[in-house]
Amino acid sequence: MPNLHRVLILGGGFAGLVAAQTLKRADVEITLLDKRNFHLFQPLLYQVATGSLSPAEIAAPIRAVLSRQKNVEVLLGEAVDIDPDKKNIILDDGGVFPYDTLIIATGSQTSYYGNDQWRENAPSLKSIEEATRMRHKLLYAFERAERADTEAEERAWLTFVIVGAGATGLELAGALAEIAHHTLKRDFRRIRPQEARIILMEGGPRVLAPYPEDLSAKAEKLVKRLGVEIMLGAFVTNIDADGVSYKHGETSGTVPARTVFWAGGVTTTPFGRKVAERLNAQTDRSGRFKVDPDLALPNRPEIFVLGDLACTSDAKGNPLPGVAQVAIQGGRYAANLIKARLAGRTLPPFKYFDKGDMAVIGRAAAVADVFGVHVSGFIAWCIWLFIHLIYIVEFQSRIIVLIQWGFLYLTFSRTARLITGELSSDTPVPQSRSKAS
Ligand SMILES: Cc1cc2nc3c(=O)[nH]c(=O)nc-3n(C[C@H](O)[C@H](O)[C@H](O)COP(=O)(O)OP(=O)(O)OC[C@H]3O[C@@H](n4cnc5c(N)ncnc54)[C@H](O)[C@@H]3O)c2cc1C
């Protein structure tokens, strides 16, 4: 029996998973390697961070998703290096995996713009662990405010700063405002959670910068209506356990806050950097690989780079954003090109079909740019709900998420309001309000 063409896919995110599924009927031997055993639906991470969904509702075991696809083997392992001459991928445990065609779809990581020390006090939202840490931090803040000794301390615990007013920042701010104003309204005896300050800090001149200006303005109005304060043109200069320092034009200031969340940009991963170095590949400022119009690396037709790790362009040469649709369509295209090549054919260059963008701002409001039509408010929110539901990988999760959202809509209730993990040791409970006093 002739050896089958070996396709090695690194990463079971949107791009890698769709590539594997598109190769379902192809005469190839696929290995899908991921350092996690699950596919994560990142667009709903903020709902885990804000207690409306549980981690398992937005993640699906990759092995289960592909269990019926006979030509794919799913393996757990972290790729750390590449030997392009021998066509091998090397794992952190020394494992070596050969390929004929390689798809690299290992995504990105959060960028603190060179200030990685801020991560400790300002978690970001990229993984399940980070989302549950955020959930911990935000619920813990209300608990600590309830036991604060002084008014200043209570204020600091009830002040929340979100850095970055892109879609994730707005989604977080909207959800936090609803938690403070509705969900927790009756749960405390000393503090009034609805007096919490939620500040959205952004270095640029408007929220949702990549969106059309009218939608940006709508989003700003919607989030302000929820009681969120917006500080535009504010550049963060420091984040520590006491709060956020910033520069605003010629002035500078500090917001005392015990809870800071980072919703800034993304950058390449250490593995991405290593591959770029080994292949002497061209990358952009964020370390994304510049790929050819067929999504393969220049002079390396056997290596595709997809999704967040790639700097893909539209027909006019403008770089495409790091969003799920770019990853999904890229995964489908690369798989179809592999099939075409094996049949001795080729395909026209990758063409991105832009279905639009959307961001949700609270329980029943969103802004959306759907095929160039700008929608906001309740209708945009319904479109958002529908689209997110159909892209959740497992049918069972879709039903559970729909039920959870129904409850949230009717009652403001967030059932996953659990403080998990160790309580912070760096913020000891004040003695005077402890049980012993
Ligand atoms: C909080 C948040 C909200 C978002 N909201 C939206 C939204 O509303 N709409 C939208 O379109 N997009 C949104 N995005 C962006 C979208 O999720 C990404 O563009 C998309 O996930 C990129 O897909 P990908 O396949 O390139 O990478 P990912 O989905 O990140 O998948 C990468 C996979 O590779 C694995 N991996 C990483 N390194 C290695 C390694 N060294 N070895 C093996 N495996 C590895 C990871 O475990 C992961 O499974 C959001 C992202 C975040 C973080």
The ligand as an SDF file (V2000), in Angstrom:
LIG
                    3D

 53 58  0  0  0  0  0  0  0  0999 V2000
  -11.4850   37.1860   24.4820 C   0  0  0  0  0  0  0  0  0  0  0  0
  -11.5350   37.0300   22.9890 C   0  0  0  0  0  0  0  0  0  0  0  0
  -12.6890   37.3900   22.3090 C   0  0  0  0  0  0  0  0  0  0  0  0
  -12.7670   37.2450   20.9380 C   0  0  0  0  0  0  0  0  0  0  0  0
  -13.9290   37.5870   20.3140 N   0  0  0  0  0  0  0  0  0  0  0  0
  -14.0500   37.3870   18.9840 C   0  0  0  0  0  0  0  0  0  0  0  0
  -15.2730   37.6470   18.3270 C   0  0  0  0  0  0  0  0  0  0  0  0
  -16.2550   38.0660   18.9510 O   0  0  0  0  0  0  0  0  0  0  0  0
  -15.3470   37.3970   16.9910 N   0  0  0  0  0  0  0  0  0  0  0  0
  -14.2720   36.9120   16.3020 C   0  0  0  0  0  0  0  0  0  0  0  0
  -14.3970   36.6780   15.1020 O   0  0  0  0  0  0  0  0  0  0  0  0
  -13.1020   36.6630   16.8890 N   0  0  0  0  0  0  0  0  0  0  0  0
  -12.9540   36.8840   18.2110 C   0  0  0  0  0  0  0  0  0  0  0  0
  -11.7760   36.6220   18.8370 N   0  0  0  0  0  0  0  0  0  0  0  0
  -10.6100   36.2120   18.0210 C   0  0  0  0  0  0  0  0  0  0  0  0
  -10.6770   34.7560   17.6470 C   0  0  0  0  0  0  0  0  0  0  0  0
  -10.9670   33.9710   18.7760 O   0  0  0  0  0  0  0  0  0  0  0  0
   -9.3420   34.3750   17.0260 C   0  0  0  0  0  0  0  0  0  0  0  0
   -9.1330   35.1660   15.8910 O   0  0  0  0  0  0  0  0  0  0  0  0
   -9.3140   32.8990   16.6460 C   0  0  0  0  0  0  0  0  0  0  0  0
   -9.4310   32.1070   17.8010 O   0  0  0  0  0  0  0  0  0  0  0  0
   -8.0400   32.5610   15.8940 C   0  0  0  0  0  0  0  0  0  0  0  0
   -8.0880   31.2090   15.5590 O   0  0  0  0  0  0  0  0  0  0  0  0
   -6.7510   30.3750   15.3990 P   0  0  0  0  0  0  0  0  0  0  0  0
   -7.1790   29.0310   14.9160 O   0  0  0  0  0  0  0  0  0  0  0  0
   -5.7610   31.1280   14.6150 O   0  0  0  0  0  0  0  0  0  0  0  0
   -6.1450   30.2830   16.8520 O   0  0  0  0  0  0  0  0  0  0  0  0
   -6.7750   29.7720   18.2110 P   0  0  0  0  0  0  0  0  0  0  0  0
   -8.2340   29.6940   18.1420 O   0  0  0  0  0  0  0  0  0  0  0  0
   -6.1510   30.6250   19.2530 O   0  0  0  0  0  0  0  0  0  0  0  0
   -6.2330   28.2870   18.3390 O   0  0  0  0  0  0  0  0  0  0  0  0
   -4.8670   28.0080   18.5080 C   0  0  0  0  0  0  0  0  0  0  0  0
   -4.7470   26.5840   19.0100 C   0  0  0  0  0  0  0  0  0  0  0  0
   -3.3800   26.2140   18.9720 O   0  0  0  0  0  0  0  0  0  0  0  0
   -3.0190   25.5640   20.1840 C   0  0  0  0  0  0  0  0  0  0  0  0
   -1.5970   25.8200   20.3830 N   0  0  0  0  0  0  0  0  0  0  0  0
   -0.9990   27.0020   20.6590 C   0  0  0  0  0  0  0  0  0  0  0  0
    0.3400   26.8500   20.7070 N   0  0  0  0  0  0  0  0  0  0  0  0
    0.5900   25.5460   20.4680 C   0  0  0  0  0  0  0  0  0  0  0  0
    1.7860   24.7890   20.3690 C   0  0  0  0  0  0  0  0  0  0  0  0
    2.9890   25.3460   20.5230 N   0  0  0  0  0  0  0  0  0  0  0  0
    1.6790   23.4580   20.1100 N   0  0  0  0  0  0  0  0  0  0  0  0
    0.4440   22.8790   19.9570 C   0  0  0  0  0  0  0  0  0  0  0  0
   -0.7040   23.5680   20.0250 N   0  0  0  0  0  0  0  0  0  0  0  0
   -0.6310   24.8830   20.2670 C   0  0  0  0  0  0  0  0  0  0  0  0
   -3.9250   26.2120   21.2410 C   0  0  0  0  0  0  0  0  0  0  0  0
   -4.0840   25.3540   22.3450 O   0  0  0  0  0  0  0  0  0  0  0  0
   -5.2060   26.4200   20.4570 C   0  0  0  0  0  0  0  0  0  0  0  0
   -6.0700   25.3160   20.5580 O   0  0  0  0  0  0  0  0  0  0  0  0
  -11.6540   36.7400   20.2090 C   0  0  0  0  0  0  0  0  0  0  0  0
  -10.4950   36.3720   20.8960 C   0  0  0  0  0  0  0  0  0  0  0  0
  -10.4290   36.5170   22.2690 C   0  0  0  0  0  0  0  0  0  0  0  0
   -9.1860   36.1050   22.9970 C   0  0  0  0  0  0  0  0  0  0  0  0
  1  2  1  0
  2  3  1  0
  2 52  2  0
  3  4  2  0
  4  5  1  0
  4 50  1  0
  5  6  2  0
  6  7  1  0
  6 13  1  0
  7  8  2  0
  7  9  1  0
  9 10  1  0
 10 11  2  0
 10 12  1  0
 12 13  2  0
 13 14  1  0
 14 15  1  0
 14 50  1  0
 15 16  1  0
 16 17  1  0
 16 18  1  0
 18 19  1  0
 18 20  1  0
 20 21  1  0
 20 22  1  0
 22 23  1  0
 23 24  1  0
 24 25  2  0
 24 26  1  0
 24 27  1  0
 27 28  1  0
 28 29  2  0
 28 30  1  0
 28 31  1  0
 31 32  1  0
 32 33  1  0
 33 34  1  0
 33 48  1  0
 34 35  1  0
 35 36  1  0
 35 46  1  0
 36 37  1  0
 36 45  1  0
 37 38  2  0
 38 39  1  0
 39 40  1  0
 39 45  2  0
 40 41  1  0
 40 42  2  0
 42 43  1  0
 43 44  2  0
 44 45  1  0
 46 47  1  0
 46 48  1  0
 48 49  1  0
 50 51  2  0
 51 52  1  0
 52 53  1  0
M  END
$$$$
